[in-house]
Amino acid sequence: MIYFMALAFAVGLGVPVAVLSAALGQGRAAAAALEGMARQPELQPKLQTSMILALVFIESLVILSLLVFLLLNGKMPETAEVLKAVAAGAK
């Protein structure tokens, strides 16, 4: 029973944590790239390419966490099964 509770907790918090941390990472990457472009405009094409590549890698991790969420979500038991187990344990 504790396993299913931990699984529900991981599924419920895994994706939001991944999305929030990715959003912070993307914001920092974009801010650093824009600051670099402002300081040295001649490096703008290289910095832009590096920034886009970094954003793609960050976003791929979010997509991977969504895939893990969907896989774990399929392992969750039905609500009726959980209620039966709780009722049997309470007796």
N, C-alpha and C positions, 0 to 999 in steps of 0.2 A: 504494500500500500504506500509506503514511503517512497518507493521507486516512482510510482505514478505521480505522486505529489511533486517530487523533484523534477520529473519530466514536464509536467504542466508549468512549473515555475520557470524552467529553462526555455520552454517554447514561448511562454508569455513575455519574457524579458529579453530573450536573445536577439530578436530582430530589432526591437526599438533601441537597444544599446548599440547594436552594429550601425544602425542608420544614423543615430545621433553622433557617434564618434566619426563616422564617415563624413557627415556634414561639417563637423569641425575641421577635419583634415582637409576637405576640399576648400573650405574657406581660407584656411591658413596657406594652402598651396597657391590659391589664386591671389591672395594678398601679397605673398612673397614674390610671385612672378610679376605682378603689376608694379610693385615697388622697384624691382630690378629693371623693368622696362622704362620706368620713369627716370631712373638714375643713368642708364646707358641705353638710349634709344637705338643705337646701332646693333645691339644684340637682341632686338625684339623678335626676329624670326626664330632664333634658337631657343629663346626663353619661352616663346609661345608653344613651340613643339614639345619642349620638356614639360610644360604645364599641362598640355592636353594629354600627354602620355601618363603623367602622374594622376590626373583625374580619372583616366580610364582604369588604371590599376586600382584606385580607391573604389570606384564604382563596381568593379568586378568582385571585390570582396563583399560588397553589400548584396550582390546577386547570389554569390555563393552562400551567404548566411540565409537568404530567402529560400534557397534550395534545401538547406539543412532544416529550416523551419518546416517546410512542406513535408520532408521525409519524416521528421519527428512527429508531426501532427498526425500522420497516418498510424503511428504506434500508440496513440492515446486510446484508452479503453472507452467504451460507450458509457454514458452517464448512468444508465440503468444498472450496468455491471458494478460500477463504483458504489452506487447506493445500496445494492444487495450486499456487497462486501462490508460496507460500514454497518449495515443493520445486523449482519451476522456477527461482526466483531463486538457489537454493543450488547449482545445477549449473554 
